[in-house]
Amino acid sequence: TAIASTLGAALAATVLSPRLFAQETTPSEPSDSGEKRERLLDGAIERASLALDIVQTDLAAVAGQIDTTAIDALVVRASGFLDRATVGASDESSIQYAVVSLMTSGAASTLIKAGIHSTPLPSQEGISSHVLAHAHGEVDRIDAELGADPDADVAYLLATARDLYAAAYQHYGAGSFGQAIGIGEASVMLAYGSRLLVVNPHARESGEMDEGDFTWLGGRGQRGGRQGCRRGGRRQAFFTGADGNILDFREPTTVPEPTFQN
């Protein structure tokens, strides 16, 4: 995909490490697959726990300043997913729940940042339109794929992803471009989380998972990215595509209405 989610700069840098999955497969790692998987699980739980602590601290700091209803609900879910990761029936299910907890905390953190971002900037219009177009495409694709899944957690994550996109769409229409970006990114995180609850996180090597499922995590299959999109600490209105060419997103694109296939 052309656009990779920003995830919030601090959280992405310290918690949502691109090496979450890849670091256990370097040549220096133990050759025993069971040991690798155990270390991967420990790392996933550690990151999920840290992400939850961060978002709970931030949530307490903004209490009374923004509407935290949706954020509170996500934090409760993230905590529940983390609890299930620690008592999972298998390493695979535990890793799934740990990563989904991480994604859910990340979505909550992004909503906090979006909530306190109140000054719209004209330069964000083009970027936000492309972020939302990408978000709609991803949520719609995953919703169509998994919408009939009977799992309550999957249904919750998908429903919340759809609702967040609808909120992002309204913010875009109102000119609140920074908030639209954050809320749109959060919707994608939850949609990806729903898919990881269904698909084994190790299945990517067998081809069951497509490359797009790990794009936002910065996995080995990442196509394109945000290299060069920050200069002097400021977000720039361009990204690098799969071919390495610069994609200029200053010109707004059509933002899809919040309707979905399922």
DRENBASE-174493 format. One record per atom (N, C-alpha, C): residue number from 0; residue in one letter; atom name; x, y, z. Coordinates in steps of 0.1 Angstrom, whole numbers, plus 5000, padded with zeros to 4 digits. Layout:
<nodes>
> NUM:A:CA:X:Y:Z
...
</nodes>
This chain:
<nodes>
> 0:T:N:5008:4988:5000
> 0:T:CA:5000:5000:5000
> 0:T:C:5009:5012:5000
> 1:A:N:5003:5023:4995
> 1:A:CA:5011:5035:4993
> 1:A:C:5013:5042:5007
> 2:I:N:5004:5042:5016
> 2:I:CA:5005:5049:5028
> 2:I:C:5006:5039:5040
> 3:A:N:5016:5041:5048
> 3:A:CA:5018:5034:5060
> 3:A:C:5014:5042:5072
> 4:S:N:5006:5036:5081
> 4:S:CA:5001:5043:5092
> 4:S:C:5012:5049:5101
> 5:T:N:5010:5061:5106
> 5:T:CA:5021:5068:5114
> 5:T:C:5021:5063:5128
> 6:L:N:5009:5058:5134
> 6:L:CA:5008:5052:5147
> 6:L:C:5011:5061:5159
> 7:G:N:5014:5074:5156
> 7:G:CA:5018:5082:5167
> 7:G:C:5033:5081:5168
> 8:A:N:5041:5091:5167
> 8:A:CA:5055:5090:5166
> 8:A:C:5062:5084:5178
> 9:A:N:5058:5088:5190
> 9:A:CA:5065:5082:5202
> 9:A:C:5062:5068:5204
> 10:L:N:5049:5064:5203
> 10:L:CA:5045:5050:5205
> 10:L:C:5051:5041:5194
> 11:A:N:5051:5046:5182
> 11:A:CA:5057:5038:5171
> 11:A:C:5072:5035:5174
> 12:A:N:5079:5045:5179
> 12:A:CA:5093:5044:5180
> 12:A:C:5097:5035:5192
> 13:T:N:5089:5036:5203
> 13:T:CA:5093:5029:5215
> 13:T:C:5086:5016:5218
> 14:V:N:5074:5014:5212
> 14:V:CA:5066:5002:5215
> 14:V:C:5063:4994:5203
> 15:L:N:5058:5000:5192
> 15:L:CA:5054:4992:5181
> 15:L:C:5066:4990:5172
> 16:S:N:5076:4983:5176
> 16:S:CA:5088:4981:5169
> 16:S:C:5086:4973:5157
> 17:P:N:5092:4978:5145
> 17:P:CA:5091:4970:5133
> 17:P:C:5098:4956:5135
> 18:R:N:5106:4954:5146
> 18:R:CA:5113:4941:5148
> 18:R:C:5104:4932:5157
> 19:L:N:5092:4936:5159
> 19:L:CA:5083:4928:5168
> 19:L:C:5083:4913:5163
> 20:F:N:5082:4911:5150
> 20:F:CA:5082:4898:5144
> 20:F:C:5096:4894:5139
> 21:A:N:5102:4903:5132
> 21:A:CA:5115:4900:5125
> 21:A:C:5126:4897:5135
> 22:Q:N:5127:4903:5147
> 22:Q:CA:5139:4902:5155
> 22:Q:C:5141:4888:5159
> 23:E:N:5132:4879:5159
> 23:E:CA:5134:4866:5164
> 23:E:C:5139:4856:5153
> 24:T:N:5141:4862:5141
> 24:T:CA:5145:4853:5130
> 24:T:C:5159:4857:5124
> 25:T:N:5167:4865:5132
> 25:T:CA:5180:4869:5127
> 25:T:C:5190:4857:5129
> 26:P:N:5201:4857:5122
> 26:P:CA:5210:4846:5123
> 26:P:C:5215:4843:5137
> 27:S:N:5216:4854:5145
> 27:S:CA:5221:4852:5158
> 27:S:C:5211:4846:5168
> 28:E:N:5199:4844:5164
> 28:E:CA:5189:4838:5173
> 28:E:C:5191:4823:5174
> 29:P:N:5185:4817:5185
> 29:P:CA:5186:4803:5187
> 29:P:C:5179:4795:5175
> 30:S:N:5184:4784:5172
> 30:S:CA:5179:4776:5161
> 30:S:C:5166:4769:5164
> 31:D:N:5164:4766:5177
> 31:D:CA:5152:4759:5181
> 31:D:C:5140:4768:5179
> 32:S:N:5130:4763:5171
> 32:S:CA:5118:4770:5168
> 32:S:C:5110:4773:5181
> 33:G:N:5110:4763:5190
> 33:G:CA:5102:4765:5202
> 33:G:C:5107:4776:5211
> 34:E:N:5120:4777:5211
> 34:E:CA:5127:4788:5219
> 34:E:C:5124:4801:5213
> 35:K:N:5125:4802:5199
> 35:K:CA:5123:4814:5192
> 35:K:C:5108:4819:5195
> 36:R:N:5099:4809:5194
> 36:R:CA:5085:4813:5196
> 36:R:C:5083:4818:5210
> 37:E:N:5089:4812:5220
> 37:E:CA:5088:4816:5234
> 37:E:C:5093:4830:5236
> 38:R:N:5104:4833:5229
> 38:R:CA:5110:4847:5230
> 38:R:C:5101:4857:5223
> 39:L:N:5096:4853:5212
> 39:L:CA:5087:4861:5205
> 39:L:C:5074:4865:5213
> 40:L:N:5069:4855:5220
> 40:L:CA:5057:4857:5228
> 40:L:C:5061:4866:5240
> 41:D:N:5072:4864:5246
> 41:D:CA:5076:4872:5258
> 41:D:C:5078:4887:5253
> 42:G:N:5084:4889:5241
> 42:G:CA:5085:4902:5236
> 42:G:C:5072:4909:5233
> 43:A:N:5063:4901:5227
> 43:A:CA:5050:4907:5223
> 43:A:C:5042:4911:5236
> 44:I:N:5042:4902:5246
> 44:I:CA:5035:4906:5258
> 44:I:C:5042:4918:5265
> 45:E:N:5055:4919:5265
> 45:E:CA:5062:4930:5271
> 45:E:C:5058:4943:5264
> 46:R:N:5058:4943:5251
> 46:R:CA:5054:4955:5243
> 46:R:C:5040:4959:5245
> 47:A:N:5031:4948:5245
> 47:A:CA:5017:4951:5248
> 47:A:C:5014:4957:5261
> 48:S:N:5021:4952:5271
> 48:S:CA:5020:4957:5285
> 48:S:C:5025:4972:5286
> 49:L:N:5036:4975:5279
> 49:L:CA:5041:4988:5279
> 49:L:C:5032:4998:5272
> 50:A:N:5027:4993:5261
> 50:A:CA:5017:5002:5253
> 50:A:C:5005:5005:5261
> 51:L:N:5000:4995:5269
> 51:L:CA:4988:4997:5277
> 51:L:C:4991:5007:5288
> 52:D:N:5003:5006:5295
> 52:D:CA:5007:5015:5305
> 52:D:C:5008:5029:5300
> 53:I:N:5014:5031:5288
> 53:I:CA:5015:5044:5282
> 53:I:C:5002:5050:5279
> 54:V:N:4993:5043:5273
> 54:V:CA:4980:5049:5270
> 54:V:C:4971:5052:5282
> 55:Q:N:4973:5043:5293
> 55:Q:CA:4965:5046:5305
> 55:Q:C:4970:5059:5312
> 56:T:N:4984:5061:5311
> 56:T:CA:4989:5073:5317
> 56:T:C:4985:5085:5309
> 57:D:N:4985:5085:5296
> 57:D:CA:4981:5096:5288
> 57:D:C:4966:5098:5290
> 58:L:N:4958:5088:5291
> 58:L:CA:4944:5089:5293
> 58:L:C:4940:5097:5306
> 59:A:N:4947:5093:5316
> 59:A:CA:4945:5100:5329
> 59:A:C:4949:5115:5328
> 60:A:N:4959:5118:5320
> 60:A:CA:4964:5132:5318
> 60:A:C:4954:5141:5311
> 61:V:N:4946:5135:5302
> 61:V:CA:4936:5143:5294
> 61:V:C:4922:5142:5299
> 62:A:N:4920:5135:5310
> 62:A:CA:4907:5134:5316
> 62:A:C:4900:5148:5318
> 63:G:N:4888:5149:5313
> 63:G:CA:4881:5162:5314
> 63:G:C:4884:5171:5303
> 64:Q:N:4894:5168:5295
> 64:Q:CA:4897:5178:5284
> 64:Q:C:4891:5173:5271
> 65:I:N:4889:5160:5269
> 65:I:CA:4883:5155:5257
> 65:I:C:4873:5144:5260
> 66:D:N:4865:5140:5251
> 66:D:CA:4856:5129:5253
> 66:D:C:4863:5116:5251
> 67:T:N:4864:5109:5262
> 67:T:CA:4872:5097:5262
> 67:T:C:4864:5084:5262
> 68:T:N:4851:5085:5259
> 68:T:CA:4842:5073:5259
> 68:T:C:4848:5062:5250
> 69:A:N:4851:5065:5238
> 69:A:CA:4856:5054:5229
> 69:A:C:4869:5050:5233
> 70:I:N:4877:5059:5238
> 70:I:CA:4891:5055:5242
> 70:I:C:4890:5046:5255
> 71:D:N:4882:5049:5264
> 71:D:CA:4880:5041:5276
> 71:D:C:4877:5026:5272
> 72:A:N:4867:5025:5262
> 72:A:CA:4863:5012:5258
> 72:A:C:4875:5004:5252
> 73:L:N:4883:5011:5244
> 73:L:CA:4894:5004:5237
> 73:L:C:4905:5000:5248
> 74:V:N:4907:5008:5258
> 74:V:CA:4916:5005:5268
> 74:V:C:4912:4992:5276
> 75:V:N:4899:4991:5279
> 75:V:CA:4893:4980:5285
> 75:V:C:4896:4967:5276
> 76:R:N:4893:4969:5264
> 76:R:CA:4895:4957:5254
> 76:R:C:4910:4953:5254
> 77:A:N:4919:4963:5253
> 77:A:CA:4933:4961:5252
> 77:A:C:4938:4953:5264
> 78:S:N:4933:4957:5276
> 78:S:CA:4936:4950:5288
> 78:S:C:4931:4936:5288
> 79:G:N:4919:4934:5283
> 79:G:CA:4913:4920:5282
> 79:G:C:4921:4912:5273
> 80:F:N:4925:4917:5261
> 80:F:CA:4933:4909:5252
> 80:F:C:4947:4906:5258
> 81:L:N:4953:4915:5266
> 81:L:CA:4966:4912:5272
> 81:L:C:4964:4901:5282
> 82:D:N:4953:4901:5290
> 82:D:CA:4951:4891:5300
> 82:D:C:4950:4877:5293
> 83:R:N:4943:4877:5282
> 83:R:CA:4941:4864:5274
> 83:R:C:4954:4860:5268
> 84:A:N:4963:4869:5265
> 84:A:CA:4976:4865:5260
> 84:A:C:4984:4858:5270
> 85:T:N:4983:4861:5283
> 85:T:CA:4991:4855:5293
> 85:T:C:4986:4841:5297
> 86:V:N:4973:4838:5293
> 86:V:CA:4968:4825:5297
> 86:V:C:4963:4817:5284
> 87:G:N:4969:4821:5273
> 87:G:CA:4965:4815:5260
> 87:G:C:4967:4799:5260
> 88:A:N:4958:4793:5252
> 88:A:CA:4959:4778:5251
> 88:A:C:4971:4774:5244
> 89:S:N:4977:4782:5236
> 89:S:CA:4989:4779:5228
> 89:S:C:4997:4792:5226
> 90:D:N:5010:4790:5222
> 90:D:CA:5018:4801:5219
> 90:D:C:5012:4810:5208
> 91:E:N:5006:4803:5198
> 91:E:CA:5001:4810:5187
> 91:E:C:4989:4820:5191
> 92:S:N:4980:4814:5199
> 92:S:CA:4969:4822:5203
> 92:S:C:4974:4833:5213
> 93:S:N:4983:4830:5221
> 93:S:CA:4989:4841:5230
> 93:S:C:4995:4852:5223
> 94:I:N:5003:4849:5212
> 94:I:CA:5009:4859:5204
> 94:I:C:4998:4867:5197
> 95:Q:N:4988:4861:5192
> 95:Q:CA:4977:4868:5185
> 95:Q:C:4971:4878:5195
> 96:Y:N:4968:4874:5207
> 96:Y:CA:4961:4883:5216
> 96:Y:C:4970:4894:5221
> 97:A:N:4983:4891:5222
> 97:A:CA:4993:4901:5226
> 97:A:C:4994:4912:5215
> 98:V:N:4995:4908:5203
> 98:V:CA:4996:4917:5192
> 98:V:C:4984:4926:5190
> 99:V:N:4972:4919:5192
> 99:V:CA:4959:4926:5190
> 99:V:C:4958:4936:5202
> 100:S:N:4962:4932:5214
> 100:S:CA:4963:4942:5225
> 100:S:C:4971:4954:5222
> 101:L:N:4983:4951:5216
> 101:L:CA:4992:4962:5212
> 101:L:C:4985:4971:5202
> 102:M:N:4978:4965:5192
> 102:M:CA:4971:4973:5182
> 102:M:C:4960:4982:5188
> 103:T:N:4953:4976:5197
> 103:T:CA:4942:4983:5203
> 103:T:C:4946:4994:5212
> 104:S:N:4957:4992:5219
> 104:S:CA:4963:5003:5227
> 104:S:C:4968:5014:5218
> 105:G:N:4974:5010:5207
> 105:G:CA:4979:5019:5197
> 105:G:C:4968:5028:5191
> 106:A:N:4956:5021:5189
> 106:A:CA:4945:5029:5184
> 106:A:C:4940:5039:5194
> 107:A:N:4939:5034:5207
> 107:A:CA:4935:5043:5217
> 107:A:C:4944:5055:5219
> 108:S:N:4957:5052:5218
> 108:S:CA:4967:5063:5219
> 108:S:C:4966:5073:5207
> 109:T:N:4963:5068:5196
> 109:T:CA:4961:5077:5184
> 109:T:C:4949:5085:5186
> 110:L:N:4938:5080:5191
> 110:L:CA:4926:5087:5194
> 110:L:C:4928:5099:5204
> 111:I:N:4937:5096:5214
> 111:I:CA:4940:5106:5224
> 111:I:C:4947:5118:5217
> 112:K:N:4957:5115:5208
> 112:K:CA:4964:5125:5201
> 112:K:C:4955:5133:5192
> 113:A:N:4946:5125:5185
> 113:A:CA:4936:5132:5176
> 113:A:C:4927:5141:5184
> 114:G:N:4923:5137:5196
> 114:G:CA:4914:5145:5204
> 114:G:C:4920:5158:5209
> 115:I:N:4933:5158:5212
> 115:I:CA:4939:5171:5216
> 115:I:C:4944:5179:5205
> 116:H:N:4943:5174:5193
> 116:H:CA:4947:5182:5181
> 116:H:C:4935:5190:5176
> 117:S:N:4935:5203:5179
> 117:S:CA:4923:5211:5177
> 117:S:C:4925:5222:5166
> 118:T:N:4937:5224:5162
> 118:T:CA:4940:5234:5152
> 118:T:C:4942:5228:5138
> 119:P:N:4932:5230:5129
> 119:P:CA:4933:5224:5115
> 119:P:C:4944:5232:5108
> 120:L:N:4952:5225:5100
> 120:L:CA:4962:5231:5092
> 120:L:C:4959:5228:5077
> 121:P:N:4959:5238:5069
> 121:P:CA:4956:5236:5054
> 121:P:C:4965:5226:5048
> 122:S:N:4977:5225:5052
> 122:S:CA:4986:5215:5046
> 122:S:C:4983:5201:5048
> 123:Q:N:4974:5199:5058
> 123:Q:CA:4970:5185:5062
> 123:Q:C:4958:5180:5053
> 124:E:N:4952:5189:5045
> 124:E:CA:4940:5184:5038
> 124:E:C:4943:5173:5028
> 125:G:N:4954:5175:5020
> 125:G:CA:4957:5165:5010
> 125:G:C:4961:5152:5017
> 126:I:N:4970:5153:5027
> 126:I:CA:4974:5140:5034
> 126:I:C:4963:5133:5040
> 127:S:N:4954:5141:5047
> 127:S:CA:4943:5134:5053
> 127:S:C:4933:5127:5044
> 128:S:N:4931:5133:5032
> 128:S:CA:4923:5127:5022
> 128:S:C:4928:5113:5017
> 129:H:N:4941:5113:5016
> 129:H:CA:4948:5100:5011
> 129:H:C:4948:5090:5023
> 130:V:N:4950:5095:5035
> 130:V:CA:4950:5086:5046
> 130:V:C:4936:5079:5048
> 131:L:N:4925:5088:5046
> 131:L:CA:4912:5082:5047
> 131:L:C:4908:5073:5036
> 132:A:N:4912:5077:5024
> 132:A:CA:4910:5068:5012
> 132:A:C:4916:5054:5015
> 133:H:N:4928:5054:5020
> 133:H:CA:4935:5042:5023
> 133:H:C:4928:5034:5034
> 134:A:N:4924:5042:5044
> 134:A:CA:4917:5036:5056
> 134:A:C:4904:5029:5051
> 135:H:N:4897:5036:5043
> 135:H:CA:4884:5030:5039
> 135:H:C:4886:5017:5031
> 136:G:N:4896:5018:5022
> 136:G:CA:4899:5006:5014
> 136:G:C:4903:4994:5023
> 137:E:N:4911:4996:5033
> 137:E:CA:4916:4985:5042
> 137:E:C:4904:4980:5050
> 138:V:N:4897:4989:5057
> 138:V:CA:4886:4985:5065
> 138:V:C:4875:4978:5057
> 139:D:N:4872:4983:5045
> 139:D:CA:4862:4976:5037
> 139:D:C:4867:4963:5032
> 140:R:N:4880:4961:5029
> 140:R:CA:4885:4948:5024
> 140:R:C:4884:4938:5035
> 141:I:N:4888:4942:5047
> 141:I:CA:4888:4932:5058
> 141:I:C:4874:4930:5063
> 142:D:N:4866:4940:5063
> 142:D:CA:4852:4938:5067
> 142:D:C:4845:4928:5058
> 143:A:N:4847:4929:5045
> 143:A:CA:4841:4920:5036
> 143:A:C:4846:4906:5038
> 144:E:N:4859:4905:5041
> 144:E:CA:4865:4892:5043
> 144:E:C:4860:4885:5056
> 145:L:N:4859:4893:5067
> 145:L:CA:4857:4887:5080
> 145:L:C:4843:4890:5086
> 146:G:N:4835:4898:5079
> 146:G:CA:4823:4903:5085
> 146:G:C:4813:4893:5090
> 147:A:N:4814:4881:5084
> 147:A:CA:4805:4870:5089
> 147:A:C:4811:4861:5100
> 148:D:N:4823:4865:5104
> 148:D:CA:4830:4857:5115
> 148:D:C:4822:4858:5127
> 149:P:N:4819:4847:5134
> 149:P:CA:4810:4847:5146
> 149:P:C:4817:4852:5159
> 150:D:N:4830:4853:5158
> 150:D:CA:4838:4857:5170
> 150:D:C:4834:4871:5175
> 151:A:N:4830:4872:5188
> 151:A:CA:4826:4885:5193
> 151:A:C:4837:4896:5193
> 152:D:N:4849:4892:5195
> 152:D:CA:4860:4901:5195
> 152:D:C:4863:4906:5181
> 153:V:N:4862:4898:5171
> 153:V:CA:4864:4902:5157
> 153:V:C:4852:4911:5154
> 154:A:N:4840:4908:5158
> 154:A:CA:4829:4917:5154
> 154:A:C:4830:4931:5161
> 155:Y:N:4835:4931:5173
> 155:Y:CA:4837:4944:5180
> 155:Y:C:4848:4952:5173
> 156:L:N:4859:4946:5170
> 156:L:CA:4870:4954:5164
> 156:L:C:4865:4959:5150
> 157:L:N:4858:4951:5142
> 157:L:CA:4854:4955:5129
> 157:L:C:4843:4967:5130
> 158:A:N:4834:4965:5140
> 158:A:CA:4823:4975:5141
> 158:A:C:4830:4988:5146
> 159:T:N:4839:4987:5155
> 159:T:CA:4846:4999:5160
> 159:T:C:4854:5006:5149
> 160:A:N:4861:4998:5140
> 160:A:CA:4868:5003:5129
> 160:A:C:4859:5011:5120
> 161:R:N:4847:5005:5117
> 161:R:CA:4838:5012:5108
> 161:R:C:4833:5025:5114
> 162:D:N:4830:5024:5127
> 162:D:CA:4825:5037:5134
> 162:D:C:4836:5047:5134
> 163:L:N:4848:5043:5137
> 163:L:CA:4859:5053:5137
> 163:L:C:4861:5059:5123
> 164:Y:N:4860:5051:5113
> 164:Y:CA:4861:5057:5099
> 164:Y:C:4850:5067:5097
> 165:A:N:4838:5064:5101
> 165:A:CA:4827:5073:5099
> 165:A:C:4830:5087:5107
> 166:A:N:4836:5086:5119
> 166:A:CA:4839:5098:5126
> 166:A:C:4850:5105:5119
> 167:A:N:4860:5098:5114
> 167:A:CA:4871:5105:5106
> 167:A:C:4865:5112:5094
> 168:Y:N:4856:5106:5087
> 168:Y:CA:4850:5112:5076
> 168:Y:C:4843:5125:5079
> 169:Q:N:4836:5125:5091
> 169:Q:CA:4829:5137:5095
> 169:Q:C:4839:5148:5098
> 170:H:N:4850:5144:5105
> 170:H:CA:4861:5154:5108
> 170:H:C:4867:5160:5095
> 171:Y:N:4869:5152:5085
> 171:Y:CA:4874:5156:5073
> 171:Y:C:4865:5167:5067
> 172:G:N:4852:5163:5066
> 172:G:CA:4842:5172:5061
> 172:G:C:4841:5186:5068
> 173:A:N:4844:5185:5081
> 173:A:CA:4844:5197:5089
> 173:A:C:4857:5205:5089
> 174:G:N:4867:5200:5082
> 174:G:CA:4880:5207:5081
> 174:G:C:4889:5204:5092
> 175:S:N:4886:5194:5100
> 175:S:CA:4895:5190:5111
> 175:S:C:4904:5179:5106
> 176:F:N:4914:5183:5098
> 176:F:CA:4922:5173:5091
> 176:F:C:4931:5165:5100
> 177:G:N:4937:5171:5110
> 177:G:CA:4946:5164:5119
> 177:G:C:4938:5153:5126
> 178:Q:N:4927:5156:5131
> 178:Q:CA:4918:5147:5138
> 178:Q:C:4914:5135:5129
> 179:A:N:4911:5139:5116
> 179:A:CA:4907:5129:5107
> 179:A:C:4918:5119:5104
> 180:I:N:4930:5124:5103
> 180:I:CA:4942:5115:5101
> 180:I:C:4943:5105:5113
> 181:G:N:4943:5110:5125
> 181:G:CA:4945:5101:5136
> 181:G:C:4934:5091:5138
> 182:I:N:4921:5095:5136
> 182:I:CA:4910:5086:5138
> 182:I:C:4910:5076:5126
> 183:G:N:4913:5081:5114
> 183:G:CA:4914:5071:5103
> 183:G:C:4925:5061:5105
> 184:E:N:4936:5065:5110
> 184:E:CA:4947:5055:5113
> 184:E:C:4942:5045:5124
> 185:A:N:4935:5050:5134
> 185:A:CA:4931:5041:5144
> 185:A:C:4921:5031:5139
> 186:S:N:4913:5034:5129
> 186:S:CA:4903:5025:5123
> 186:S:C:4911:5014:5116
> 187:V:N:4922:5017:5110
> 187:V:CA:4929:5007:5103
> 187:V:C:4936:4997:5112
> 188:M:N:4941:5002:5123
> 188:M:CA:4948:4994:5134
> 188:M:C:4938:4983:5139
> 189:L:N:4926:4988:5141
> 189:L:CA:4916:4978:5147
> 189:L:C:4911:4968:5136
> 190:A:N:4910:4972:5124
> 190:A:CA:4907:4963:5113
> 190:A:C:4918:4952:5111
> 191:Y:N:4931:4957:5112
> 191:Y:CA:4942:4947:5111
> 191:Y:C:4942:4938:5123
> 192:G:N:4938:4944:5135
> 192:G:CA:4937:4935:5147
> 192:G:C:4927:4924:5146
> 193:S:N:4915:4928:5140
> 193:S:CA:4905:4918:5138
> 193:S:C:4910:4906:5129
> 194:R:N:4918:4910:5119
> 194:R:CA:4923:4899:5110
> 194:R:C:4933:4890:5117
> 195:L:N:4941:4896:5125
> 195:L:CA:4951:4888:5133
> 195:L:C:4945:4879:5143
> 196:L:N:4932:4882:5147
> 196:L:CA:4925:4872:5156
> 196:L:C:4921:4860:5148
> 197:V:N:4920:4861:5135
> 197:V:CA:4915:4850:5127
> 197:V:C:4926:4843:5121
> 198:V:N:4937:4850:5117
> 198:V:CA:4948:4844:5109
> 198:V:C:4960:4842:5118
> 199:N:N:4965:4830:5119
> 199:N:CA:4977:4827:5127
> 199:N:C:4989:4836:5123
> 200:P:N:4995:4844:5132
> 200:P:CA:5005:4853:5129
> 200:P:C:5018:4847:5123
> 201:H:N:5019:4834:5124
> 201:H:CA:5031:4827:5118
> 201:H:C:5027:4822:5104
> 202:A:N:5015:4824:5100
> 202:A:CA:5010:4818:5087
> 202:A:C:5016:4826:5075
> 203:R:N:5022:4837:5077
> 203:R:CA:5027:4845:5066
> 203:R:C:5037:4838:5058
> 204:E:N:5045:4829:5065
> 204:E:CA:5055:4822:5057
> 204:E:C:5049:4812:5048
> 205:S:N:5037:4807:5051
> 205:S:CA:5031:4797:5043
> 205:S:C:5022:4803:5032
> 206:G:N:5021:4816:5032
> 206:G:CA:5014:4823:5022
> 206:G:C:4999:4826:5025
> 207:E:N:4995:4821:5037
> 207:E:CA:4981:4823:5041
> 207:E:C:4978:4838:5043
> 208:M:N:4988:4845:5048
> 208:M:CA:4986:4860:5050
> 208:M:C:4992:4868:5039
> 209:D:N:4986:4878:5035
> 209:D:CA:4992:4886:5024
> 209:D:C:5001:4897:5030
> 210:E:N:5009:4903:5022
> 210:E:CA:5019:4912:5027
> 210:E:C:5013:4924:5034
> 211:G:N:5001:4928:5029
> 211:G:CA:4995:4940:5035
> 211:G:C:4991:4939:5049
> 212:D:N:4990:4927:5054
> 212:D:CA:4986:4926:5068
> 212:D:C:4997:4930:5078
> 213:F:N:5010:4931:5073
> 213:F:CA:5020:4935:5082
> 213:F:C:5026:4948:5078
> 214:T:N:5020:4955:5068
> 214:T:CA:5026:4967:5063
> 214:T:C:5028:4978:5074
> 215:W:N:5017:4980:5082
> 215:W:CA:5018:4990:5092
> 215:W:C:5027:4987:5103
> 216:L:N:5031:4974:5105
> 216:L:CA:5040:4970:5115
> 216:L:C:5054:4971:5110
> 217:G:N:5056:4974:5097
> 217:G:CA:5070:4975:5092
> 217:G:C:5076:4962:5090
> 218:G:N:5068:4951:5087
> 218:G:CA:5074:4938:5086
> 218:G:C:5082:4937:5073
> 219:R:N:5087:4924:5071
> 219:R:CA:5096:4922:5060
> 219:R:C:5089:4924:5046
> 220:G:N:5076:4923:5046
> 220:G:CA:5069:4924:5034
> 220:G:C:5064:4938:5031
> 221:Q:N:5069:4948:5039
> 221:Q:CA:5064:4961:5037
> 221:Q:C:5068:4967:5023
> 222:R:N:5057:4972:5017
> 222:R:CA:5059:4978:5004
> 222:R:C:5057:4993:5005
> 223:G:N:5067:5001:5003
> 223:G:CA:5066:5015:5005
> 223:G:C:5067:5019:5019
> 224:G:N:5067:5032:5022
> 224:G:CA:5068:5036:5036
> 224:G:C:5069:5051:5036
> 225:R:N:5074:5056:5048
> 225:R:CA:5074:5070:5050
> 225:R:C:5089:5075:5051
> 226:Q:N:5098:5068:5044
> 226:Q:CA:5112:5073:5045
> 226:Q:C:5112:5087:5039
> 227:G:N:5119:5096:5046
> 227:G:CA:5120:5109:5040
> 227:G:C:5108:5118:5042
> 228:C:N:5098:5114:5049
> 228:C:CA:5086:5122:5050
> 228:C:C:5087:5131:5062
> 229:R:N:5098:5130:5070
> 229:R:CA:5100:5140:5081
> 229:R:C:5113:5147:5079
> 230:R:N:5112:5160:5079
> 230:R:CA:5125:5168:5078
> 230:R:C:5124:5179:5089
> 231:G:N:5134:5180:5097
> 231:G:CA:5133:5190:5108
> 231:G:C:5122:5188:5118
> 232:G:N:5117:5175:5119
> 232:G:CA:5107:5172:5129
> 232:G:C:5093:5175:5123
> 233:R:N:5092:5179:5111
> 233:R:CA:5079:5183:5105
> 233:R:C:5074:5172:5095
> 234:R:N:5061:5169:5096
> 234:R:CA:5056:5159:5086
> 234:R:C:5055:5166:5072
> 235:Q:N:5060:5159:5062
> 235:Q:CA:5060:5164:5049
> 235:Q:C:5048:5157:5041
> 236:A:N:5044:5164:5030
> 236:A:CA:5033:5159:5023
> 236:A:C:5037:5150:5011
> 237:F:N:5045:5140:5014
> 237:F:CA:5049:5130:5004
> 237:F:C:5054:5118:5011
> 238:F:N:5053:5107:5004
> 238:F:CA:5057:5094:5009
> 238:F:C:5065:5087:4998
> 239:T:N:5072:5076:5001
> 239:T:CA:5078:5068:4991
> 239:T:C:5070:5056:4987
> 240:G:N:5068:5053:4974
> 240:G:CA:5061:5042:4970
> 240:G:C:5069:5029:4969
> 241:A:N:5063:5019:4964
> 241:A:CA:5069:5006:4963
> 241:A:C:5081:5006:4954
> 242:D:N:5081:5015:4944
> 242:D:CA:5092:5016:4935
> 242:D:C:5103:5026:4939
> 243:G:N:5101:5032:4951
> 243:G:CA:5110:5041:4957
> 243:G:C:5108:5056:4952
> 244:N:N:5099:5058:4943
> 244:N:CA:5096:5071:4938
> 244:N:C:5088:5079:4949
> 245:I:N:5089:5092:4948
> 245:I:CA:5082:5101:4957
> 245:I:C:5067:5102:4953
> 246:L:N:5058:5100:4962
> 246:L:CA:5044:5102:4959
> 246:L:C:5040:5115:4966
> 247:D:N:5035:5125:4959
> 247:D:CA:5031:5138:4964
> 247:D:C:5016:5138:4967
> 248:F:N:5013:5139:4980
> 248:F:CA:4999:5138:4984
> 248:F:C:4993:5152:4988
> 249:R:N:4999:5162:4983
> 249:R:CA:4994:5176:4987
> 249:R:C:4981:5178:4980
> 250:E:N:4978:5172:4969
> 250:E:CA:4966:5174:4961
> 250:E:C:4956:5164:4967
> 251:P:N:4944:5169:4972
> 251:P:CA:4934:5160:4978
> 251:P:C:4929:5150:4969
> 252:T:N:4925:5138:4974
> 252:T:CA:4918:5128:4966
> 252:T:C:4904:5127:4971
> 253:T:N:4896:5119:4964
> 253:T:CA:4882:5117:4969
> 253:T:C:4882:5108:4981
> 254:V:N:4875:5113:4991
> 254:V:CA:4874:5105:5004
> 254:V:C:4860:5097:5003
> 255:P:N:4861:5084:5004
> 255:P:CA:4849:5076:5003
> 255:P:C:4839:5078:5014
> 256:E:N:4827:5077:5012
> 256:E:CA:4817:5078:5022
> 256:E:C:4818:5066:5031
> 257:P:N:4813:5067:5044
> 257:P:CA:4815:5056:5053
> 257:P:C:4804:5045:5051
> 258:T:N:4805:5039:5039
> 258:T:CA:4797:5027:5036
> 258:T:C:4806:5016:5033
> 259:F:N:4802:5003:5036
> 259:F:CA:4811:4992:5035
> 259:F:C:4803:4980:5029
> 260:Q:N:4811:4971:5023
> 260:Q:CA:4805:4960:5016
> 260:Q:C:4796:4951:5025
> 261:N:N:4801:4949:5037
> 261:N:CA:4794:4939:5046
> 261:N:C:4782:4946:5053
</nodes>
